[in-house]
């Protein structure tokens, strides 16, 4: 969600990033490549936790970080997220 202050008002513009391509997995994180070099990280501010879907519409990761000056977007593996949620539920932490 791109945001901009206009006086006392915060205006937010929802954004949709499409065309991401899976690059590789690094530990619990999947790395995706944006179609273009990420020049302005503000285009991605507020996207933490946003769903990253595969071509079939399946949830594969939650957005967590972009690398300005590159095409790299990191996503926390949804499988790891589910695993941590199950542990939390099983141990009464949630």
NUDOMI-949365 format. One line per 4 residues: their letters; for each residue x negated, y, z negated of C-alpha. Coordinates in Angstrom, 2 decimals, always signed. Layout:
<nodes>
a) X:Y:Z ~ ...;
</nodes>
This chain:
<nodes>
xxxx) +0.00:+0.00:+0.00 ~ -1.63:+3.19:+1.13 ~ -0.89:+6.03:-1.25 ~ -1.21:+9.80:-1.18;
xxxx) -0.47:+12.46:-3.77 ~ +1.72:+15.29:-2.53 ~ +1.96:+17.77:-5.35 ~ +3.52:+15.92:-8.29;
xxxx) +4.74:+13.09:-6.09 ~ +2.93:+9.89:-5.25 ~ +3.97:+8.68:-1.82 ~ +3.29:+5.06:-0.94;
xxxx) +3.31:+3.50:+2.49 ~ +3.58:-0.30:+2.65 ~ +1.08:-1.82:+5.05 ~ +0.91:-5.19:+6.73;
xxxx) -2.45:-6.59:+7.73 ~ -2.17:-9.28:+10.36 ~ -4.63:-11.14:+12.50 ~ -6.80:-12.37:+9.62;
xxxx) -8.86:-15.43:+10.49 ~ -10.11:-17.95:+7.96 ~ -13.91:-17.78:+7.78 ~ -15.03:-20.08:+4.97;
xxxx) -14.58:-20.98:+1.32 ~ -16.97:-19.77:-1.37 ~ -16.13:-21.41:-4.70 ~ -12.57:-20.52:-5.68;
xxxx) -12.32:-17.85:-3.01 ~ -11.47:-18.05:+0.65 ~ -13.10:-15.55:+2.96 ~ -11.08:-14.16:+5.84;
xxxx) -12.14:-11.91:+8.69 ~ -10.06:-8.87:+9.61 ~ -9.67:-8.13:+13.32 ~ -11.77:-4.96:+12.94;
xxxx) -14.50:-3.65:+10.65 ~ -13.01:-2.30:+7.41 ~ -14.06:+1.36:+7.44 ~ -11.65:+2.74:+4.84;
xxxx) -11.03:+0.67:+1.72 ~ -8.05:+2.94:+0.95 ~ -6.16:+1.02:+3.65 ~ -6.35:-1.98:+1.32;
xxxx) -5.85:-0.30:-2.08 ~ -2.92:-1.80:-3.92 ~ -3.18:-5.03:-1.96 ~ -4.63:-7.07:-4.83;
xxxx) -2.39:-10.06:-5.35 ~ -0.77:-9.71:-1.93 ~ -0.06:-13.02:-0.21 ~ -2.32:-14.25:+2.57;
xxxx) -0.40:-16.61:+4.84 ~ -1.64:-19.08:+7.42 ~ -0.26:-19.28:+10.97 ~ +2.57:-21.53:+9.76;
xxxx) +3.65:-19.10:+7.03 ~ +2.17:-21.13:+4.17 ~ +0.71:-19.23:+1.23 ~ -3.03:-19.96:+1.10;
xxxx) -4.54:-17.18:-1.03 ~ -3.93:-13.98:-2.95 ~ -5.87:-10.94:-1.74 ~ -8.46:-9.76:-4.23;
xxxx) -11.29:-7.83:-2.54 ~ -12.42:-6.28:+0.73 ~ -15.95:-5.52:+1.83 ~ -16.13:-2.04:+3.37;
xxxx) -18.41:-1.93:+6.41 ~ -17.60:-5.55:+7.25 ~ -14.59:-7.59:+8.32 ~ -14.56:-9.68:+5.12;
xxxx) -11.48:-9.99:+2.92 ~ -11.60:-12.29:-0.13 ~ -8.57:-14.21:-1.28 ~ -8.22:-16.26:-4.47;
xxxx) -7.25:-19.80:-3.47 ~ -3.57:-20.47:-4.13 ~ -4.46:-24.09:-4.96 ~ -6.78:-22.87:-7.72;
xxxx) -4.10:-20.44:-8.90 ~ -1.55:-23.28:-9.15 ~ -4.09:-25.40:-11.02 ~ -4.70:-22.62:-13.58;
xxxx) -0.96:-22.03:-13.99 ~ -0.38:-25.74:-14.65 ~ -3.14:-25.79:-17.27 ~ -1.65:-22.71:-18.92;
xxxx) +1.83:-24.26:-18.99 ~ +0.57:-27.65:-20.20 ~ -1.39:-26.08:-23.06 ~ +1.37:-23.65:-24.06;
xx) -0.64:-20.58:-23.11 ~ +2.31:-19.24:-21.09;
</nodes>
